[in-house]
């Protein structure tokens, strides 16, 4: 079992649930050390006191806030544990909302909440059952890692999970990152929907959802350790160059997705007869302009409508 990283209580109205917080995820990535290329000596970071010019131990290090140059206000762990906040040692539930009402971008890492002692077993189960049957999630606040956090409680199997959430002002506005306006046809949208249907799964299971990067890195490390030739990188998939015909690309993608799932020959929907290709727009353009000019002449005598 993972160790507890925080202890407190869930405040659910007048109900209190003593809990421990433990990480709900694991990191299986391969980590590296830094070393000196010349002699392979480890490169380490040491904490040096600027005044005494010497390395200091962890027991000599504390926190502090610099209010002015050279003026430090020391802050101890005891100070942080006794903040004048109701959330200092409690997860205060503020509201219950449908999960669909929360933008996933606001949801962060998840942590398991475990009952802290036998006395917490019944209120823990009560909250878990009520939350599960309500089809809602709880929104809470608690103080952790030097600040007050916003969190979301939900049920996963038989456990309560607490997700860290971002405050509204921590989410950046994507407006300036959006692409320039473009026009889409209904046929293109239908093609994209067909591709989504062909790639839809009931669950996130299968070789596509396996961490191939870590496996490939482990192969390189093992080959170097045994002084064997490094495994060759596979040839990149042929994307067929730059795609000019979006509809053709969508239909080909649908065909490949269905074939990869063993559904046999893909039934690609028939393309509209009058559709633009990479060549036809150049030929059709003068005719459209001419039609537009005729329409403009007929409408020139009309007064514009008021807004």
C-alpha positions in Angstrom: 0.0 0.0 0.0 1.2 3.5 -0.7 2.1 5.6 2.3 -0.2 8.3 3.6 0.9 11.8 2.4 -1.8 13.8 4.3 -4.1 13.1 7.2 -7.3 15.1 8.1 -11.0 14.7 7.9 -13.8 15.1 5.3 -16.4 17.6 6.6 -19.8 16.6 5.2 -22.3 18.9 6.8 -22.1 17.8 10.5 -20.6 14.5 9.5 -16.9 14.1 10.0 -14.9 11.3 8.2 -11.3 11.0 9.4 -9.2 10.0 6.3 -5.7 9.5 5.1 -4.6 10.6 1.6 -2.5 8.3 -0.5 -1.4 8.6 -4.2 -3.7 6.9 -6.6 -1.2 6.7 -9.5 2.3 5.4 -10.1 5.1 6.6 -12.3 6.7 3.7 -14.2 8.9 6.0 -16.4 12.6 5.2 -16.6 14.6 7.9 -14.8 18.2 9.1 -15.5 21.0 10.4 -13.5 23.4 13.2 -14.7 27.0 12.2 -14.8 30.4 13.5 -16.0 31.0 12.4 -19.6 34.8 12.2 -19.0 34.9 9.8 -16.0 31.2 8.9 -15.4 31.2 10.5 -12.0 27.7 11.4 -10.7 26.7 15.0 -10.9 24.8 16.0 -7.7 23.2 19.2 -6.5 24.3 20.5 -3.1 22.5 23.1 -1.0 25.0 25.8 -0.1 24.5 28.7 2.4 25.4 31.9 0.6 26.7 33.6 3.8 28.8 30.7 5.2 29.7 29.3 1.8 29.2 25.7 3.0 26.9 22.8 2.3 24.0 22.5 4.8 22.0 19.5 5.9 18.2 19.2 5.5 17.8 19.7 9.3 19.3 23.2 8.9 16.9 24.3 6.2 13.7 26.1 6.8 11.1 28.1 4.9 10.9 31.9 4.8 9.2 34.8 3.0 11.3 37.7 1.8 9.4 41.0 2.5 12.4 43.2 1.6 16.0 42.7 0.5 17.7 40.9 3.4 14.5 40.8 5.5 13.2 37.2 5.8 10.1 36.2 7.8 10.6 32.6 8.9 7.6 30.2 8.4 7.8 26.9 10.2 5.9 23.7 9.5 3.9 24.3 12.7 2.8 27.6 11.3 1.5 26.0 8.2 -0.2 23.3 10.1 -2.1 25.8 12.3 -3.3 28.2 9.6 -6.4 30.2 10.5 -8.4 28.3 8.0 -11.2 25.7 8.4 -9.5 23.7 5.6 -6.2 23.5 7.3 -6.8 19.9 8.5 -10.2 19.2 6.8 -11.5 18.6 3.3 -14.6 20.9 3.4 -17.3 19.9 1.0 -18.9 23.0 -0.5 -21.3 21.6 -3.1 -22.4 18.7 -5.2 -22.5 19.0 -9.0 -22.9 16.7 -12.0 -19.6 15.4 -13.3 -20.5 16.6 -16.8 -20.6 20.2 -15.6 -16.9 20.2 -14.9 -14.4 20.9 -17.7 -11.9 18.1 -17.7 -9.1 20.6 -18.1 -9.7 21.6 -14.5 -9.2 18.1 -13.1 -5.7 17.2 -11.9 -4.0 14.3 -10.1 -6.1 11.8 -8.1 -5.6 10.5 -4.6 -7.2 7.7 -2.7 -9.0 8.6 0.6 -8.8 5.8 3.1 -10.7 5.7 6.4 -8.4 6.6 9.3 -9.3 4.0 12.0 -12.4 1.9 12.8 -14.4 4.9 13.9 -14.2 6.3 10.3 -15.5 3.2 8.6 -19.2 3.9 8.9 -19.2 7.6 7.9 -16.7 6.8 5.1 -19.1 4.1 3.7 -22.1 6.5 4.2 -20.5 9.2 2.1 -19.3 6.7 -0.5 -22.8 5.2 -0.9 -24.6 8.5 -1.0 -22.2 10.0 -3.4 -22.4 7.0 -5.7 -26.2 6.9 -5.7 -26.5 10.6 -6.3 -24.6 10.4 -9.6 -22.8 13.6 -8.6 -19.4 14.6 -7.4 -18.5 16.7 -4.4 -16.5 19.9 -4.7 -14.3 20.6 -1.7 -11.6 22.9 -0.4 -8.5 22.0 1.7 -5.1 23.4 2.5 -2.2 21.4 1.1 1.4 22.2 0.0 1.3 25.8 1.1 -2.0 26.9 -0.3 -5.7 26.3 -0.3 -6.8 23.8 -2.9 -10.0 23.1 -4.8 -10.8 19.5 -5.1 -13.3 17.0 -6.5 -14.5 13.9 -4.7 -15.8 10.9 -6.6 -16.4 7.2 -6.2 -14.1 4.7 -7.9 -15.1 1.1 -7.2 -15.3 0.9 -3.4 -13.0 3.9 -2.7 -13.3 7.7 -2.5 -11.0 9.6 -4.8 -9.9 13.2 -4.3 -8.8 15.0 -7.5 -6.9 18.3 -7.3 -8.7 20.9 -9.3 -7.5 24.2 -10.8 -9.1 27.4 -9.7 -11.0 29.2 -12.5 -8.3 31.9 -12.8 -5.6 29.3 -13.4 -7.1 28.2 -16.7 -5.7 30.2 -19.6 -8.0 31.6 -22.3 -7.3 29.7 -25.6 -8.8 32.4 -27.8 -5.5 33.7 -29.2 -4.4 30.2 -29.9 -7.2 29.3 -32.2 -6.7 28.9 -36.0 -8.1 31.4 -38.5 -11.7 31.0 -39.5 -12.4 28.4 -42.2 -15.5 26.9 -43.9 -16.5 23.3 -43.5 -19.0 21.4 -45.6 -21.6 19.0 -44.1 -19.9 16.2 -46.1 -16.6 16.8 -44.3 -18.3 16.9 -40.9 -20.2 13.7 -41.7 -16.9 12.1 -42.8 -15.2 13.1 -39.5 -18.2 11.6 -37.6 -17.9 8.4 -39.5 -14.2 8.2 -38.6 -15.1 8.8 -34.9 -17.6 6.0 -35.1 -15.1 3.6 -36.6 -12.5 4.4 -33.9 -15.0 4.2 -30.9 -14.1 1.7 -28.2 -16.1 0.5 -25.2 -13.0 0.6 -22.9 -9.4 1.8 -22.9 -7.9 -1.7 -23.4 -5.6 -3.1 -26.0 -2.0 -2.7 -27.3 -2.7 0.9 -28.4 -2.9 2.0 -24.7 0.4 0.5 -23.7 3.5 2.6 -22.9 5.7 1.6 -25.8 8.2 4.4 -25.1 9.3 2.9 -21.8 9.6 -0.6 -23.4 11.7 0.8 -26.2 13.9 2.7 -23.8 14.4 -0.5 -21.7 15.5 -2.3 -24.8 18.1 0.3 -25.5 19.4 0.1 -21.9 19.5 -3.7 -22.0 21.3 -3.7 -25.4 24.0 -1.3 -24.1 24.4 -3.3 -20.9 25.0 -6.5 -22.9 27.1 -4.7 -25.6 24.7 -5.7 -28.3 23.7 -3.7 -31.4 20.9 -1.3 -30.6 17.4 -2.2 -31.9 16.5 -0.5 -35.1 13.8 2.1 -35.2 10.7 1.0 -37.2 10.0 2.8 -40.4 7.5 5.7 -39.9 4.0 5.0 -41.2 3.4 6.3 -44.7 1.1 9.2 -44.4 0.9 9.7 -48.2 2.4 13.2 -48.1 0.5 16.4 -47.7 -3.2 15.9 -48.0 -5.1 18.2 -50.3 -8.4 16.4 -50.4 -9.9 16.3 -46.9 -12.8 14.1 -47.9 -10.5 11.5 -49.5 -8.3 11.5 -46.3 -11.4 11.0 -44.1 -12.7 8.1 -46.2 -9.3 6.4 -46.3 -9.0 6.8 -42.5 -12.4 5.2 -42.0 -11.4 2.3 -44.2 -8.1 1.7 -42.4 -9.8 2.0 -38.9 -12.4 -0.6 -39.8 -9.8 -2.9 -41.4 -7.6 -2.7 -38.3 -10.5 -3.9 -36.1 -11.1 -6.9 -38.4 -14.5 -5.7 -39.7 -13.6 -6.7 -43.2 -14.0 -4.4 -46.2 -15.0 -0.9 -45.0 -18.2 0.5 -46.3 -17.0 3.9 -47.1 -19.9 6.3 -47.8 -20.2 7.6 -51.4 -18.7 11.0 -51.9 -20.9 13.8 -53.2 -20.9 14.0 -57.0 -20.3 17.7 -57.0 -17.3 18.1 -54.7 -14.2 20.2 -55.0 -10.9 18.6 -55.6 -7.4 20.0 -55.8 -7.8 20.8 -59.5 -11.5 21.7 -59.9 -11.6 24.9 -57.9 -9.4 26.7 -60.4 -11.7 25.8 -63.3 -14.9 26.5 -61.4 -13.8 29.9 -59.9 -14.4 32.1 -63.0 -18.0 30.8 -63.4 -18.7 31.5 -59.7 -17.3 35.0 -60.0 -19.4 35.6 -63.2 -22.5 34.5 -61.4 -21.7 36.7 -58.5 -21.4 39.7 -60.8 -24.8 39.1 -62.4 -26.4 38.8 -59.0 -24.7 42.0 -57.9 -26.0 43.9 -60.9 -29.6 42.8 -60.3 -29.4 43.7 -56.6 -27.7 47.0 -57.2 -31.0 48.9 -57.5 -32.3 47.6 -54.2 -31.9 49.5 -51.0 -30.1 47.6 -48.3 -32.1 46.3 -45.4 -31.8 48.1 -42.1 -30.0 46.1 -39.3 
